[in-house]
Amino acid sequence: MSDGSQGMVALLGVAPDRRLLEEDLVNLPDAEQLREPPAITSAKHNRLVAAGSVLTGATLLGGVALALVGGWELLFQSGGVVAAIVALVGILLAATHWGWVHVAEYVGLTIDDRHERAADERRQGWLASIQPYPRFSVRTSVLDDASTRVERILHRPVVTAHNTFTFVRETDAEETYDAQASAATIATAVETMRRQARLDTDRIRDLWEAASTAYDAAMLSAHDEQERLAAQRAAATALSEHINASLLEPPLVE
């Protein structure tokens, strides 16, 4: 099994790639993947458009009715100013009845846009929270011969051509149990592998945090390339010291 912590210093100061929001999202452990809330904006938009259509119909019918009443009063009942106003209001309502649909559509688009901005801010916040240290996870699958394969997956950060980082998935170790293996045997093996994966991930995260803290502290006063290199050396030194200290500690016992 690989350690997965090699080359972490090279990832210091590197921003996450937007592909982690799309096709590369599956390369992260399931528990760390972005979970989008169910979309509800389209339903609100549709309700607003439906309401606008109802108002459009009501305005058209009401406007025509008022225009007919006002015109009748003016032509046949010698109506005065009131009848003229009623007729004018009816004509205006009938002439502008499509406006309600456009108003409803505009309001709906505004609501959708606000929700989309909030969702994008949420995605950007999640993306900024991803740190480029290796992770381990465990998955099981059933093969064609009914045997069970248990795989330990390494989620390894890599630098892209755009000087950002993303993740790739690699099989770090695997065990296969034939169809005659008991469920208890497989469950014990899976739990043991998952426990070790958590311990290894936690250990590498501690190494990353030690290096990242030293790097950030040194970068506060960095103004040129030499000082940036000094910041990387400080991070590498902190990483080395953290590794050496962990080697002197007794092994974890759960």
N, C-alpha and C positions, 0 to 999 in steps of 0.2 A: 504494500500500500504506500502511496506517495504522501509526503507530508503536506504539500499544498501551500506552504508558506514561502516558497522560494520567490524571490523577485518582488516582494511587496513594497520595498522602498521605491521601486520604479513607478509605482502607481500613486505615490503621494502627490497631491495637488492636481490629480487628473479628474476631470468631470465625468459624470455618467453619460452614456450615449442614449439618445432618444429611442434607439431601437429596443431598449429595455421596456419601453411602454408598448411595444408592438411585437414583432416577431421573436425577439430575444427574451421576452418575459418568461417563456417556458423553461429557460435555462437557469432560472432561480429555483430554490426549493419551494414546494407548494405553499408552505406556511408563510413565505415572504412575498408571494406574488400579489400584485395589486388587485384588489377586489372592487369592481365598479358597482355602485348601487343600481338597482333597477331603474330604467328610464321612465320618468313620469311626466316629462315636459310635453311630449307629443299629445298625451291625453288632455292636458290643460289647453294646449293649442287648439285641438279639435273641438273642445267644448266652447272655446271663445268664437271660433269660426261658425259653429252651429248657432250660437246666440246671435252673432252678427247677421246670419241668414234669416233668423226669425225676425229680428228687428227690421231687416230690409223688406221682408214681405209685409210686416205690419205697417211700416212707414208708407209703402207704396199703396196699400189698400186704404189706409187712413187718409193719405194725401188725396187720392182720387175721390174718396167719399166727401172730404171737406170741400174740394174744388167743385164737385157736382152740387153740393148743398148751397155753397156760396153763389155759384153761377145761377142756380135756380132762383134763389132769392133776388138776385140782381135783375134777372131777365123777366121773371114772371110775377114776382111779389113786391116789386119796387123796393128791394132791400137797400139799405143805406150803407154807411161806412162799415158797420159790423159785418155785413154780408161780403163787402169787398175784401175786408181783412181775412175773413174765413176762406174765401176763394183763393186769395193770394198765399195764405199759409198752406193750403192744400196743394197748390201748384208747386210751391217750394219743396214741400215734403216729397211729392211724387218725383220731382226733378232730381233730388239729391238722395233718393233712397239707397242707391248702391254705395254710398259713402260708409254705411254701417259695416258692410263686409270688409272694406278696406281698413277701417278703424280696428275691427276685430283682428284682422290679419296682422296689422302693425303691432298691436298689443301682444298678440301671440308670439310673433317673432322676437319682440323685446324680451318677453319672459324666457323664451328658448335661449336667446343669446346670453341672458344673465345666468341661467343654469349652466350653459356651456362654459362660460368664463369661470364659474365656481368649480366645475368639474376639472377644467384645465389647471386651475390653481392647485386643486387637490392632487392631480397627477404630478404636477411639477414639484410639489412638496414631498410626495412619496419618492420621486426620482432623486431629489437632492438628499434624501435620507439614506440611500443605498451606499454602503461603504465597500470598497473593492478588496475585500479579504476573502479567501476561499471558504466555502461551506461544504459540509457533508450531509447527505441524506440517504435514506434507505428505501428501496421499493421492491416489491415482489411481483412476479408474473408467473403464469401457468403456461408451460410449453405444450407442444402438440402431443407429446407422449405422456401427458398428465403429470409430469414432474414439475417441481416448483423451484424457480430460480430467485435467489435473494441477491440483490445488487447494492453495493455501496457506491453512491454517486458523488463524484467530486464536481462541485460547481466552481469553476476556476475563472477568476477575472483575467481579462486580456485587454491590451491596449489596441485600439483601432487605428486605422490610417488617418483619422481626423484628430488624433491625440485625445480621444475620449476612451472610456472603458466600457466593456460589456462583459457578459459571462458566456462560457461554453460548458457543456455537460460532458463528463467523461466517466466511464466505469472504472472505479478505483479498485474494486475487489468484487468477487461474486462467489456464491456457493449454490450448488444445485442439489436438490433432494428428490429422489425418485418417488414414484407414486405410492410406494409402500411405506414411506416415512410417515410417522404419526404427526397429527396436528400439533401435539404438545412439543415435539422435537423442533418442528419448524418455527412455532411461536417463540420458543426459548431462543433459538438462533437469531430470529429477527429482532427480538427485544435486546439481546446482547449487542448486536451490531448497531442498533439505533442508539443505545446508551453510549457506546464508544464514539459514534458519529457526533453526538451532542458534546461529549467531552473534548473531542478533537476540534470541533468548531469553536467552542468556548475558549480553548487554549489559543487558537490562532487569532480569534477576535481580541484577546488580551494583548497578544504580540502587536497586532495592528494598532490598537489604541495607544500602546506605549510609543510606537514609532510616530504615529500621527500627532500625538501631543507634543513630542519633542520637535517635530517638523514645524507645526503651527507656531510654537513659541519662537523658534529661530527665524521663521519667515516674517514675523512682525517687524523686524528691523532690516529685512533684506531689501536692497535697492538695485542690485546688479547680479550678474550671473555667478560671480564668485561667491557672493553671499548666499545665493540659492544652492550652490553646491555645498556650501558649509551647512546649510539647513538639512540637506540630504545626508551628509556625514553624521550630523547630530542624530538624525532619525535612525540611521543604520547602527550607530553606537548604542542608542537606547534599545533597539531591537536585539542586538547581540547581548547586552547586559540582561535583558529580560529572559532571553533563552538560557543564558548561563545560570541565572538565579533559579529558573524552573527546574534545571537539571539537578540542582542541589536539594530540591524539595523532595520529600518522600512521595511515592506514587499515591494517586487518589484512590481511596477505598470507599465505595458506596455501601 
